[in-house]
């Protein structure tokens, strides 16, 4: 069994296609197929179901793939250990975070961190909380800044900030004149939410469910500024953290406190438990915990 065989198999499994895998690996498709066939013969099992247009894992393939994740995680950790420079003169950190957290906190945070560690580079992966959690879990990125809660049996969690969600609506909306609103006040209002990949989407639905109704979802988007523009044009109401008020145009949008119930928006830094952390990643964690976001 060769690492090359394992790598070829893992790439096909991740991409679901021999064509895409051959392009990614820069090898011919016949050579790729031949290598994986040899790998299957060596293991005496069929790893990939090739009957459909998209290649899928067999039951045996699932087992080998899951072991492969652990093997390559160990190899990546070995490489990181060997290449680490304890003086932090070089290094790269991959951080995942949702767009809303990015626009609220990331620019000022990364400016301070870059000043403190000018030789480190930071790669930002902007996705919804659910995908960021999965990427951290699979070792694709070093850490994530996400909306809590998350599974603390899998991740070390460092709470960074806690805020209240408010109702954001167009200034001419009848509810905009209220000093506060209850969640039930928006029962019949067209509501604009983040997509299902965002924890806030689930949170709003769960809170509405507690009060016996489902939100009237008019639109969904992964982009906070698109949601903001929709609200400005009176196409619906939405939920953003209170601290986002500094980013809105008060001539067009009003933010009204939600008091029944108070809905909290908690943000935390997550890192996979028991996984190697480079000096650069540890420096970022220490910096954020010391200085906040």
Secondary structure as GFF3:
##gff-version 3
##sequence-region A 1 293
A	DSSP	alpha_helix	3	15	.	.	.	ID=ss1
A	DSSP	alpha_helix	18	25	.	.	.	ID=ss2
A	DSSP	alpha_helix	29	43	.	.	.	ID=ss3
A	DSSP	beta_strand	48	49	.	.	.	ID=ss4
A	DSSP	beta_strand	56	57	.	.	.	ID=ss5
A	DSSP	alpha_helix	59	83	.	.	.	ID=ss6
A	DSSP	beta_strand	92	97	.	.	.	ID=ss7
A	DSSP	alpha_helix	99	101	.	.	.	ID=ss8
A	DSSP	pi_helix	102	106	.	.	.	ID=ss9
A	DSSP	alpha_helix	107	116	.	.	.	ID=ss10
A	DSSP	beta_strand	121	126	.	.	.	ID=ss11
A	DSSP	alpha_helix	129	137	.	.	.	ID=ss12
A	DSSP	beta_strand	143	147	.	.	.	ID=ss13
A	DSSP	beta_strand	155	170	.	.	.	ID=ss14
A	DSSP	three_ten_helix	174	177	.	.	.	ID=ss15
A	DSSP	beta_strand	180	182	.	.	.	ID=ss16
A	DSSP	three_ten_helix	183	186	.	.	.	ID=ss17
A	DSSP	beta_strand	190	194	.	.	.	ID=ss18
A	DSSP	alpha_helix	199	210	.	.	.	ID=ss19
A	DSSP	beta_strand	216	221	.	.	.	ID=ss20
A	DSSP	alpha_helix	224	232	.	.	.	ID=ss21
A	DSSP	beta_strand	238	241	.	.	.	ID=ss22
A	DSSP	three_ten_helix	242	247	.	.	.	ID=ss23
A	DSSP	beta_strand	253	260	.	.	.	ID=ss24
A	DSSP	beta_strand	264	272	.	.	.	ID=ss25
A	DSSP	alpha_helix	279	291	.	.	.	ID=ss26
###
